[in-house]
Amino acid sequence: MNEKVKEVLKLIHGGESQYVEFKKKANHPEKIIREVIAFANTDGGHLFIGVNDNGTLAGLRYPEDDEFALTKAINELCRPTIDFTVEMVQIRKDIEILHYHIKESQQKPHFAFLNKKHRYGKAFVRSADHSIQASYELRQILKRNDQDHAPIVFEDKTKELFKYFEHHQGITLSEYRQLSGLNKKLASNKLINLALSGALKIEPKEGGDIFMPAK
């Protein structure tokens, strides 16, 4: 068994995670590009085609066809362009799979367009073993993360928030609006700026991101 196969099997045996996703086949590639986008928008990852959700090897009957369809979808439906590599891996004589290695992007956020004619795409991020749609707040944080940010000013609203954290692990945007009395836009901007300054970290959730102290 060569080193590439050993590396692939080690990743597969670890199961789906923040960095690993399994798909049995790529006959509906538009449903898979969200995983590609999520990896690029987060920390990168490995997408395996020809592997069942439970980690058993299904293999691909025509891996060239799956590779052509998914690679075409990534190139046409993901914007900006995704940095990735793809390899066909012969696990055994009767088992061949595809290994897509998606690099963490320096051009976040990336968007998935389910149709080339769509004007707006959807951004996704990786959270544990799920790819979830990124909120407005998270998209802004991804977009502006490399910019220089003003230092934290501990005015009354900020002090009030950190006092809240003395008894709570985190807060959602909705909860912060109630706590602060700010409207949605002002509350959103406040949490975004605190996250960009390094005072808060954000945990993406389908039902509403959780903001919590960074330390």
Secondary structure, DSSP 8 states (H G I E B T S, - for coil): --HHHHHHHHHHHT-S-SSEEEES--SSGGGTHHHHHHHHHTT-EEEEESB-TTS-B---SSHHHHHHHHHHHHHHHEES---EEEEEEEEETTEEEEEEEE---SS---EE-SSTT-S--B-EEEETTEEEE--HHHHHHHHHTTS--------HHHHHHHHHTTT-S-B-HHHHHHHH---HHHHHHHHHHHHHHTSEEEE--TT--EEEE--
